[in-house]
């Protein structure tokens, strides 16, 4: 059984990432960060699968810590770009980052405290990919385009 979620394919056994189908924006620095994040989420999905199959090597905690750190750095980098170019929708974009980071933190903390895999799996396999696809195609797309226009007009970054 295969469920396709835009650029991510989720199989019962594993999540496979298709880099060529990932949404892209007008800034390669942002695209690179997005590629790193998707690769990390794929590793987390593999670890979830391993745990479901009884493989103790699927320890998620270090990967989840890495995801939190990467996401914080990812969002901070985009905030710096938006501030530098004077992006008009900065507050809205930043607010969305803060909202999603809070949800991510809560899902991970629930896994740490209760050890329940199902809510984490649902977030990793469904909620996050859908949010990420929408976010990149809307907010990040607009941010990257605006930043490039500002750069072309000589605004220093």
N, C-alpha and C positions, 0 to 999 in steps of 0.2 A: 504494500500500500504506500503510495507516494503522494504527499501533499506539497504543492508548489506554492511558496510564498515569495513572489516576485523573483529575487535573486538568490534566495536560499531554498534548497530542496531538503525536506525533512522526510526521512524514511523511518520506519518503525525502528530500525537498527541503528541509524546514525544520521547526523545532520551533515550534509555535504554543501560546501560553499562553492559557488560558481563566480570567480572574480570578474569574468568578462560581462556578467549581467548586473554587477553592482551599480547602483546609481552613482553618477559622477557629477562633480561640480567644477566650476571654472578655475579652481586653485588646486594645484598638485599637492601642496602641503596638507590641505584638508583631505584630499583623496587618500593620501598615504596614511593619515591617521585613521580614517575610516576602514581602510584595508587591514590595518593592525587590529582594530577593534573586532572586526568580523572574524578574523583568524583566531583571536582569543576566544570569542564566543563559540566558534566551532570546536576548539579544544575543550571548553567547558561542556558542551553537548556530548563530546566523546567520553568525558569523565563521568557524566551522568549515566550514560549508557553502560559504561564499565561497572559502575556501582549497582545498577539494576541487574546486571548479570552476575553479581557477586564477586567482582574483581576488586580487591582492596586497593589496587594501584590507581583506582579512579578517585583518589582523594581530591575533593573539590576545594578545600579551604585555601590552599596556596593560589589556586587559579582564581578563586573569587576575590582574594585580596589583590591580586594583580589586576583584575577587571575593575575593581573600585579605583585603584590608583591610576590606571590608564584612562578611565572615564573622567576622573577629576582633571587630569592633565589635558585631555582632549577638550573638555569644556572650557578650561582656563585659557587654552590656546585660542579657541574661537572667540572668547570674550575679549582677549587682547586685540585680535584682528578687528572686531567690531568697534572697540573703543578707538583704535588708531585711525580708522577710516570714517568715524562719525556715523556709523550705520543707524538710520532712523528708528528701526525696530529693535534696537539693542535690548531694551527692557523686556520686551515680549520674548525674544529669543533666549535671553538669560533666564527668565522666569520658567520657560519650558525646560531648560537644562536643570534648574534647581528642582523642579517638580519630579522629573524622571530620576535624577540622582537620589532623591529621597525615597522613591519607590524601590529603586535598585538596592539601596542600603537596607531598607526594611525587609525585602525578600531574602537578602543574604543573611541578615541577622536572625531572621526566623529559622533559616536552615541551620545556622550555628547553634542556636539555643534549643530547638526542638528536633533537629535532625530529619525533618520532613522533606523528602525529595520532591514530592508532587508539585507543590507551589513553585519551587525553584524551576523545575522542569517546564512547567507551563509558561513561566516568564521567559525563560531562555528560548524555548522552541516556538512560542507563539506571540506573546505580548511584545517582547523586545524587537524581533524582526519586523513586525508590522509597524511599530512606532518608528524604528530606525529608517525604514524605507520612506515613510511619510515625511519624517523630519528632514532627511537629506534632500528629498525632492522638493521641499517647500522652503523651510527656514534656511537650511545650509545653502541651497541653490541661490536664494536671494542674497544672502550674506556674501557669498563668493563673488557673485556678479557685481555687487555694489563695491566691494573691496577692490576688485580689479579695475573698475571704472575710476575709483578714487586714486589708485596707483598710477593709472595712465594720465591722470590730470596733475600728477606731481605731488600728491600727498605722501609724505614720508611714513614708512611703517617701521 
